[in-house]
């Protein structure tokens, strides 16, 4: 039976947004939103699909895709009448990944944990309401999750996303969760309660969990950390198919190793945690 949420742990959202920031460039934001519609596994998307995903009028999407194609951020396939990400987008992603020195530091430790747990261990960072995988290590087990670098997972229902939200300030967490609520009002009450419990378990267990919350057949735990002073948090998760990755094993055997690994990665800039 789920215990009641202590009043101090409830997620309280701020009042409705104030008027738009006059420095905010809406056209630029819409163009970036359109690029973000391409997910891991998407090769080609048409204007109709982009309009549905971005929730923008099709006429607006058409102008944006034309502009982004001219700038090299999209490529147009005339035979199919659809777009793929262009080389300019790839260059931006490659430049960002090349600066993430933490990937090189984390990779051998992540692989060691993946081999021990027979799971997939991933390093991720936030992009809007998603976490994006920037490094993956898999065990040699026949059955592991098949998510690659660049894959996106939701921030509020996954262990990786919950760990990120538990690590940031309450103000930042509430700002993100307000946008989660706006995206899906029906799912919000469940997500709000589960996120409140995630903050509590992060304080008591040192990690966040997702046991069938994101996908019914996936179990995972995660810990977040800041790779450098004043840097935004990143999260490392460990997960796999629920039928051969039990909650008890993750919490009793994997959790202390995951926490120790994150403390090692934290030490160069922050001295680690006890």
C-alpha positions as CSV (number, residue, x, y, z in Angstrom):
1,X,0.0,0.0,0.0
2,X,1.3,3.4,-0.9
3,X,1.9,5.6,2.1
4,X,0.5,9.1,2.0
5,X,2.7,11.9,0.7
6,X,4.0,14.1,3.4
7,X,2.9,17.7,3.0
8,X,6.5,18.9,2.9
9,X,7.1,16.7,-0.2
10,X,4.1,17.7,-2.3
11,X,4.9,19.3,-5.6
12,X,3.4,22.8,-5.6
13,X,3.3,24.5,-8.9
14,X,3.6,28.3,-9.3
15,X,0.9,30.6,-10.4
16,X,0.0,30.8,-14.1
17,X,2.8,32.3,-16.2
18,X,3.3,36.0,-16.4
19,X,3.2,37.7,-19.7
20,X,5.7,36.6,-22.3
21,X,9.3,37.8,-22.0
22,X,9.8,40.6,-24.6
23,X,13.3,39.3,-25.3
24,X,11.9,35.9,-26.3
25,X,12.1,35.3,-30.1
26,X,9.0,33.2,-30.9
27,X,10.0,32.4,-34.5
28,X,13.4,31.0,-33.4
29,X,11.8,29.0,-30.7
30,X,9.4,27.4,-33.2
31,X,12.2,26.5,-35.5
32,X,14.0,24.8,-32.7
33,X,10.8,23.0,-31.6
34,X,10.5,21.7,-35.2
35,X,14.0,20.2,-35.1
36,X,13.2,18.6,-31.7
37,X,10.3,16.8,-33.3
38,X,12.8,14.3,-34.9
39,X,13.2,11.5,-32.4
40,X,15.6,8.5,-32.3
41,X,14.6,6.2,-35.1
42,X,12.9,8.9,-37.2
43,X,14.4,9.1,-40.7
44,X,11.9,11.2,-42.6
45,X,9.0,13.4,-41.5
46,X,6.5,15.3,-43.6
47,X,4.9,18.7,-42.9
48,X,1.8,17.0,-41.6
49,X,3.6,14.9,-39.1
50,X,5.7,17.8,-38.0
51,X,2.6,19.9,-37.5
52,X,1.0,17.2,-35.4
53,X,4.1,16.8,-33.2
54,X,4.8,20.5,-32.8
55,X,1.2,21.5,-32.5
56,X,1.8,24.4,-35.0
57,X,-0.4,25.3,-38.0
58,X,0.7,23.5,-41.1
59,X,1.2,26.8,-42.9
60,X,3.7,27.8,-40.2
61,X,5.5,24.5,-40.4
62,X,5.8,24.8,-44.2
63,X,7.6,28.2,-43.8
64,X,9.8,26.9,-41.1
65,X,10.8,23.7,-43.0
66,X,11.6,25.8,-46.1
67,X,13.9,28.1,-44.0
68,X,15.6,25.3,-42.1
69,X,16.2,23.5,-45.4
70,X,17.8,26.6,-46.9
71,X,20.1,26.8,-43.9
72,X,21.1,23.1,-44.0
73,X,19.3,22.0,-40.8
74,X,16.9,19.9,-42.9
75,X,17.2,18.1,-46.2
76,X,14.2,17.6,-48.4
77,X,13.5,14.3,-50.1
78,X,11.6,15.2,-53.3
79,X,10.6,11.6,-54.1
80,X,8.9,11.2,-50.7
81,X,8.0,14.8,-50.0
82,X,9.5,14.6,-46.5
83,X,12.4,16.0,-44.5
84,X,15.4,14.5,-42.7
85,X,17.8,16.2,-40.4
86,X,20.6,18.0,-42.3
87,X,24.3,18.2,-41.8
88,X,24.1,21.5,-39.9
89,X,22.1,19.8,-37.2
90,X,24.7,17.0,-37.1
91,X,27.5,19.5,-36.7
92,X,25.8,21.1,-33.7
93,X,25.3,17.7,-32.0
94,X,28.8,16.5,-32.7
95,X,30.3,19.8,-31.3
96,X,28.3,19.4,-28.1
97,X,29.2,15.7,-27.6
98,X,32.9,16.5,-28.2
99,X,32.9,18.9,-25.2
100,X,31.4,16.3,-22.8
101,X,34.6,15.0,-21.3
102,X,32.5,13.3,-18.6
103,X,31.6,10.7,-21.2
104,X,35.2,9.5,-21.4
105,X,35.5,9.4,-17.6
106,X,32.2,7.6,-17.1
107,X,32.4,5.0,-19.9
108,X,34.7,2.4,-18.2
109,X,32.8,2.7,-14.9
110,X,29.5,2.4,-16.7
111,X,30.6,-0.7,-18.6
112,X,31.8,-2.3,-15.4
113,X,28.4,-1.8,-13.9
114,X,26.6,-3.0,-17.0
115,X,28.6,-6.2,-17.0
116,X,27.9,-6.8,-13.3
117,X,24.2,-6.1,-13.6
118,X,23.6,-7.6,-17.0
119,X,21.8,-4.4,-18.0
120,X,22.2,-1.2,-20.0
121,X,23.7,1.7,-18.2
122,X,23.2,5.1,-19.7
123,X,24.3,8.7,-19.2
124,X,21.7,11.4,-20.1
125,X,21.1,15.1,-20.0
126,X,17.9,17.1,-20.1
127,X,16.4,18.7,-23.2
128,X,13.1,20.4,-22.4
129,X,10.7,17.7,-21.2
130,X,13.0,14.8,-22.2
131,X,16.2,13.2,-21.2
132,X,18.6,12.5,-24.0
133,X,21.1,9.6,-23.9
134,X,24.7,10.9,-24.6
135,X,26.5,7.6,-23.6
136,X,25.4,3.9,-23.5
137,X,27.1,0.8,-22.2
138,X,25.5,-2.6,-22.6
139,X,26.3,-6.0,-21.1
140,X,26.8,-9.1,-23.3
141,X,23.4,-10.4,-22.0
142,X,21.1,-11.4,-24.8
143,X,18.2,-9.3,-23.5
144,X,18.9,-5.6,-22.8
145,X,17.2,-2.4,-23.7
146,X,17.9,-1.2,-27.3
147,X,18.2,2.5,-26.9
148,X,21.1,4.3,-28.6
149,X,22.9,7.6,-28.1
150,X,20.4,10.4,-29.1
151,X,17.4,8.5,-27.8
152,X,14.8,10.6,-25.9
153,X,12.9,9.4,-22.9
154,X,10.2,11.4,-20.9
155,X,11.5,13.3,-17.9
156,X,8.6,12.7,-15.4
157,X,8.0,8.9,-15.7
158,X,11.6,7.6,-16.0
159,X,14.2,7.0,-13.3
160,X,16.7,9.1,-15.2
161,X,14.3,12.0,-15.5
162,X,13.1,11.8,-11.9
163,X,16.7,11.8,-10.6
164,X,17.4,14.9,-12.6
165,X,14.3,16.6,-11.2
166,X,15.2,15.5,-7.7
167,X,18.7,17.0,-8.0
168,X,17.7,20.5,-9.2
169,X,16.2,23.3,-7.1
170,X,12.5,23.2,-6.2
171,X,12.0,26.3,-8.4
172,X,13.5,24.7,-11.5
173,X,11.6,21.4,-10.7
174,X,8.3,23.2,-10.4
175,X,8.9,25.1,-13.6
176,X,9.5,21.9,-15.6
177,X,6.6,20.1,-14.0
178,X,4.3,23.0,-14.9
179,X,5.1,22.3,-18.5
180,X,4.6,18.6,-18.0
181,X,1.1,19.4,-16.6
182,X,0.3,21.7,-19.6
183,X,1.3,18.8,-21.9
184,X,-1.1,16.2,-20.4
185,X,-3.6,17.4,-17.9
186,X,-5.2,13.9,-17.5
187,X,-1.9,12.2,-16.6
188,X,-0.9,15.1,-14.3
189,X,-2.3,14.0,-10.9
190,X,-0.6,10.6,-11.2
191,X,2.7,12.2,-12.3
192,X,2.5,14.8,-9.6
193,X,2.1,12.2,-6.8
194,X,4.8,10.0,-8.2
195,X,7.2,12.8,-8.6
196,X,6.7,13.8,-4.9
197,X,7.5,10.3,-3.9
198,X,10.5,10.3,-6.2
199,X,12.0,13.4,-4.4
200,X,11.4,11.6,-1.1
201,X,13.0,8.3,-2.2
202,X,16.0,10.3,-3.6
203,X,16.6,11.6,-0.1
204,X,16.2,8.3,1.6
205,X,17.6,5.8,-1.0
206,X,20.0,8.0,-2.8
207,X,18.4,7.2,-6.1
208,X,15.1,7.4,-8.1
209,X,13.2,4.4,-9.4
210,X,10.8,3.6,-12.2
211,X,9.4,0.1,-11.9
212,X,7.0,-0.2,-14.8
213,X,6.1,3.5,-14.7
214,X,7.6,4.4,-18.1
215,X,7.0,1.1,-19.8
216,X,5.3,-1.8,-18.0
217,X,8.1,-4.2,-18.8
218,X,11.0,-2.0,-17.8
219,X,12.6,-1.5,-14.4
220,X,15.3,1.1,-13.7
221,X,17.0,3.1,-11.1
222,X,19.0,6.4,-11.6
223,X,21.2,8.9,-9.8
224,X,21.9,12.5,-10.9
225,X,25.0,14.6,-10.4
226,X,26.7,17.8,-11.6
227,X,29.9,16.9,-13.6
228,X,31.4,20.3,-12.8
229,X,30.8,23.3,-10.5
230,X,27.7,25.2,-11.7
231,X,27.1,22.7,-14.5
232,X,23.5,21.4,-15.1
233,X,22.9,17.9,-13.7
234,X,23.3,14.8,-15.7
235,X,21.8,11.4,-14.8
236,X,23.0,7.8,-15.0
237,X,20.5,5.0,-15.0
238,X,20.7,1.3,-14.9
239,X,17.7,-0.6,-16.4
240,X,16.4,-3.6,-18.3
241,X,13.5,-5.9,-19.0
242,X,11.5,-6.4,-15.8
243,X,11.1,-10.1,-16.1
244,X,14.8,-10.7,-15.5
245,X,15.7,-7.5,-13.6
246,X,14.0,-7.6,-10.3
247,X,13.4,-4.6,-8.1
248,X,15.2,-6.2,-5.2
249,X,18.3,-6.8,-7.2
250,X,18.4,-3.2,-8.4
251,X,17.9,-1.8,-5.0
252,X,20.1,-4.2,-3.0
253,X,22.9,-5.0,-5.3
254,X,23.0,-2.4,-8.1
255,X,22.1,0.8,-6.1
256,X,25.2,0.9,-3.9
257,X,27.5,0.4,-6.9
258,X,25.7,3.1,-8.9
259,X,25.9,5.6,-6.0
260,X,29.6,4.8,-5.6
261,X,30.2,5.3,-9.3
262,X,28.5,8.7,-9.3
263,X,30.5,9.8,-6.3
264,X,33.7,8.9,-8.2
265,X,32.6,11.0,-11.2
266,X,31.6,13.8,-8.8
267,X,34.9,14.0,-7.0
268,X,37.1,15.8,-9.5
269,X,35.1,19.0,-9.2
270,X,33.0,18.6,-6.1
271,X,34.9,16.3,-3.7
272,X,32.2,13.6,-3.7
273,X,29.5,12.9,-1.2
274,X,29.7,10.8,1.9
